[in-house]
Each structure stands twice: as structure tokens, then as C-alpha cells.
């Protein structure tokens, strides 16, 4: 099945993170990563060594160690970070996340960028965890989509893993997913599946279907995985009965927190939700100077 592994995600993050953080710091500081571009901090005559603490102001799941470290190390690689949590840890309100020791101007220069990363990623992980709890007593597994903030694909997919769900394909390059526009162009499900098999005989093949008729054609054509696109609840039940475990079934579209359990109870293998990485509510975190 199409599933980008955590090992591959971390490998991708290591390729991405330097440039992602660099551009984010430059966006905030302007021109280049130079603490002297923080004009407010010029009021400090000395760049004294201080200690700051990052806390969570609400319950959630933490994610973002690599990003926070990258932010501060790009500013000053002598900054010391003492972690009190790890990625994937559940957080309680007012819990200490980490202690950061370094020059005051350096810490203030990186504060907002670091918080932006960990608040966003922790927000995704926290949301995923809540959704996982809803369907924990069903056989259905939850996973993400490619509906991510541009430039943060690997970061957000890692956050999904930290929340306990699975990744769908990372991008267009690592998994075959035949969608409605592919089918419209070629003319039929059977024809496009046969064509795809010729090009990729050993690859797992997923196809999107819009109704029961297309589902039956996809099953007959031996698709490995079938995405039930915007199926009504009643039609998902029919699809599971018709399929008889011949293909892996994935429901997607018009599924949200309110009806998630209802759809998971149909017996589909997967539910994929774009809102996990698209509709993000950041986790409320704060950094305080320890005076």
C-alpha cells in the first residue's frame, strides 16, 4: 500500500529543514540571519547570557524538536537547549517543554520563528491524536493527504506521525494514485488500470472512484487500493459489502470530526483527511525569560 515511512520522512526533513528555517529567519530578520537586524533589541547595550523557558498553555501533543533546534543553532550554535519532552509526548497545560540558554539578543531573534514552527506542528499532532481517539475501537486507520502548506510537506507529515496517524504518499513521485481527471482523459477505469500495469507491473495501484458502478469496475480490474471519493455513508457500507476484502478501501471527502466514527464503523480500511494538515489550529505555547 502507499505509505511513506517515518524513516523516509525524517530523511526528507534533514534535506529540507536547513533551507526552510533559513528562509523563515530571513523573513523575520530581513536580508540575512543577523541579530543586529532586530532593531528593537538594539536597546540592550550588552548581549548577556540568559535563560528562557518554553511552556504550553493548553493540553496537546508536542512536535517540533528539530525545527526549534535548527532555528537557534542557525542564529548561534553555542545556544544550549535542555529538553523536557520529546516529539509525540502528550502535554498538560503549563508544562515545561524546554529550557534555552544563550545571549539575550539571540534568543529574542529566534523566539517567534521557533514558536511558529513548534506551535504549528504541535497543533497538527494534537488534532491527529484527538481524531485517533475517536476511532480507536474500530479497524479503520487514519492518514493524511497532500493538502499541505507549500514548503512544509515533510514537516507536516512528520507531525501527523507524531499524532499517531499514518502518511499517504508523500508526493506525485512515490505512489500511483489514479484520480478522476486521469480517468476522464483515458476514457475508462479498466483501460487506465491496464495501461498503468504495463508501465508499473510491480507497483501498488490506487484508484479514485466516484460511485458504486466505478467501484465494481475497479474491483474487477484488480486495483490494489480503491479510494471512495465523497461517498455517502450508505454507499460506503455498500462498497464494503460489494468489495468482500478484494481491494483495500479508503474513504475520503466530506468526512470530519463529527462523522468520523460513523464512517470508520463501516469497516473501511482507511480514512484520509485533508483537514489534518490543511485546517491547522496552532497549539498555544509561550517563551518566557527567566529573570
C-alpha positions in Angstrom: 0.0 0.0 0.0 1.1 3.6 -0.4 2.7 4.7 2.9 5.7 6.9 3.2 7.7 5.5 6.2 8.8 7.6 9.2 12.4 6.8 8.3 12.0 8.3 4.9 10.1 11.3 6.3 13.0 12.1 8.7 15.5 11.7 5.9 13.5 14.2 3.8 13.3 16.6 6.7 17.0 16.6 7.1 17.2 17.6 3.4 14.6 20.3 3.8 15.0 21.8 7.3 18.1 24.0 6.7 16.5 25.9 3.9 13.0 26.1 5.5 14.4 27.5 8.7 16.8 29.8 6.9 14.1 31.4 4.8 11.8 31.7 7.8 14.5 33.5 9.8 15.4 35.8 6.9 11.7 36.6 6.5 11.6 37.8 10.2 15.1 39.4 10.4 15.4 40.6 6.8 18.3 40.3 4.4 20.2 37.6 6.3 20.4 35.9 9.7 22.0 38.6 11.7 20.7 39.5 15.2 21.6 43.2 14.6 18.7 43.4 12.1 16.4 43.0 15.2 16.1 46.8 15.7 14.2 46.6 19.0 16.9 44.6 20.7 19.5 47.3 19.9 18.3 49.0 23.1 20.3 46.4 25.0 23.9 47.6 25.5 25.1 44.1 26.4 24.2 40.7 24.9 24.1 39.0 28.3 23.7 35.2 28.7 20.2 34.4 30.0 17.8 31.5 30.4 14.3 31.2 28.9 11.6 28.6 29.3 9.0 27.4 26.8 5.7 26.3 28.3 2.5 25.0 26.8 -0.7 27.0 27.7 -3.0 24.1 26.9 -3.1 20.3 26.6 -1.9 18.7 23.4 0.8 16.6 21.7 4.3 18.0 21.2 6.1 18.1 17.9 9.0 20.2 16.6 12.3 19.5 18.4 14.3 19.5 15.2 12.9 22.8 14.0 13.4 24.7 17.2 17.0 23.4 17.5 17.6 24.4 13.8 16.3 27.9 14.4 18.5 28.7 17.4 21.6 26.9 16.1 21.4 28.9 12.8 21.5 32.1 14.9 24.2 30.9 17.4 25.3 27.3 17.5 26.5 27.8 21.1 23.0 28.1 22.4 22.1 25.3 24.8 18.7 23.6 24.7 17.6 21.3 27.5 14.6 19.3 26.5 11.9 18.2 29.0 9.7 16.5 26.3 10.1 14.5 23.1 8.2 14.6 19.8 4.9 12.7 20.3 4.7 13.3 24.1 1.3 14.3 25.5 1.4 17.7 27.1 -0.5 19.2 30.1 -1.4 22.8 30.4 1.5 24.9 31.9 4.0 22.0 31.3 7.7 23.0 30.7 8.8 22.0 27.2 12.4 23.1 27.2 15.0 25.5 28.7 17.1 27.6 26.3 20.3 29.2 27.5 22.1 31.8 25.4 22.7 35.5 24.7 19.5 37.6 25.1 19.6 39.1 21.6 20.0 35.7 20.0 17.1 34.2 22.0 14.8 37.1 21.1 15.8 37.0 17.5 14.7 33.3 17.2 11.8 33.3 19.6 8.9 33.9 17.1 10.3 31.7 14.3 10.9 28.8 16.7 7.4 29.2 18.3 5.8 29.4 14.9 7.2 26.0 13.9 6.5 24.1 17.2 3.1 25.7 17.6 2.0 24.7 14.1 3.5 21.2 14.2 2.2 20.5 17.7 -1.2 21.8 16.6 -1.3 19.1 13.8 -0.1 16.4 16.2 -2.7 17.4 18.8 -5.5 17.3 16.3 -4.5 14.0 14.9 -4.3 12.5 18.4 -7.9 13.6 19.1 -9.1 12.1 15.8 -7.3 8.8 16.5 -9.0 8.6 19.9 -12.4 8.8 18.2 -11.8 5.7 16.0 -9.5 3.7 18.3 -12.1 0.9 18.7 -12.6 0.4 15.0 -10.3 -1.4 12.4 -10.0 1.8 10.4 -6.7 3.6 10.2 -6.4 7.4 9.7 -4.0 9.0 7.3 -3.2 12.4 5.7 -3.2 13.7 2.2 -1.1 16.0 0.0 -3.1 19.0 1.1 -0.3 20.7 3.0 1.1 24.2 3.4 3.5 24.8 0.5 7.1 24.2 1.6 6.1 22.3 4.8 5.2 18.9 3.3 7.8 16.8 5.2 7.3 18.8 8.4 3.5 18.4 8.5 3.6 14.7 7.5 6.0 14.1 10.4 3.6 15.9 12.7 0.9 13.5 11.6 3.1 10.6 12.5 3.7 12.1 15.9 0.0 12.3 16.5 -0.4 8.6 15.8 -1.8 8.5 12.2 -0.2 7.3 9.0 1.1 9.1 5.9 -0.4 8.6 2.5 2.0 9.1 -0.4 4.5 11.9 0.1 4.1 13.4 -3.4 3.5 12.6 -7.0 6.8 10.8 -7.3 6.4 8.0 -4.7 3.0 6.5 -5.3 0.4 5.8 -8.0 -3.0 7.4 -7.4 -5.3 7.5 -10.5 -7.7 10.3 -10.0 -10.9 11.4 -11.8 -9.1 13.6 -14.3 -6.7 10.8 -15.3 -9.8 8.6 -15.9 -11.6 11.2 -17.8 -8.6 11.7 -20.1 -8.1 8.0 -20.9 -11.8 7.1 -21.0 -12.4 4.2 -18.6 -11.2 2.7 -15.3 -10.4 -0.7 -16.9 -8.3 0.9 -19.6 -6.3 3.2 -17.4 -5.6 0.4 -14.9 -4.4 -1.9 -17.7 -2.2 0.9 -19.0 -0.7 1.6 -15.6 0.0 -2.1 -15.0 2.1 -2.1 -18.3 4.2 0.8 -17.1 4.5 -0.2 -13.4 3.9 -4.0 -13.2 5.3 -4.3 -9.7 3.9 -1.1 -8.1 0.8 -0.9 -5.9 -2.0 0.8 -7.7 -4.6 3.1 -6.1 -7.6 4.5 -8.0 -10.3 7.0 -7.1 -13.9 6.1 -7.7 -17.0 8.3 -7.5 -19.8 5.8 -7.4 -20.7 2.1 -7.0 -20.5 1.5 -10.7 -16.9 2.7 -10.8 -16.2 0.7 -7.7 -17.3 -2.5 -9.3 -15.1 -1.8 -12.4 -12.1 -1.0 -10.2 -12.6 -4.3 -8.2 -12.9 -6.3 -11.4 -9.8 -4.6 -12.8 -8.0 -5.7 -9.6 -7.0 -2.3 -8.2 -4.9 -2.8 -5.1 -6.5 0.1 -3.3 -9.7 2.0 -4.0 -10.4 5.5 -2.8 -14.1 6.1 -2.2 -14.3 9.8 -3.2 -17.1 11.7 -1.5 -19.2 8.6 -1.0 -22.2 9.0 1.2 -22.3 6.9 4.4 -24.8 4.4 3.0 -22.7 4.0 -0.1 -19.6 3.3 1.9 -21.5 0.5 3.6 -22.5 -0.9 0.2 -18.9 -0.6 -1.0 -17.5 -2.6 1.9 -20.1 -5.4 1.2 -19.5 -5.5 -2.5 -15.7 -5.4 -2.1 -15.6 -8.5 0.1 -12.0 -7.7 1.1 -10.8 -7.9 -2.5 -9.2 -4.5 -2.5 -8.1 -2.1 0.3 -10.8 0.5 0.7 -10.1 4.1 1.6 -12.9 6.7 2.3 -12.1 10.3 1.6 -14.1 13.5 1.2 -16.9 15.1 3.3 -15.6 13.4 6.5 -14.9 15.4 9.6 -14.6 15.1 13.3 -18.4 14.9 13.7 -19.0 12.0 11.4 -15.5 10.3 11.6 -16.6 7.5 13.9 -19.7 6.9 11.7 -17.6 6.4 8.6 -14.9 4.3 10.5 -17.7 2.0 11.7 -18.5 1.0 8.1 -15.4 -1.2 8.1 -13.2 0.7 5.5 -9.5 0.1 5.9 -8.5 3.8 5.8 -9.9 7.2 6.1 -7.8 10.0 4.6 -8.4 13.6 5.8 -7.0 16.7 4.2 -8.0 18.8 7.2 -5.4 17.2 9.3 -2.7 19.3 7.6 -4.9 22.0 5.9 -7.1 23.4 8.7 -4.5 23.9 11.4 -5.1 25.4 14.8 -1.8 26.0 16.4 -1.1 24.8 20.0 -0.8 27.7 22.4 2.9 27.9 23.5 4.9 30.7 25.1 8.5 31.5 25.8 9.4 33.4 29.0 12.7 35.0 30.0 13.8 33.5 33.4 14.7 36.7 35.2 
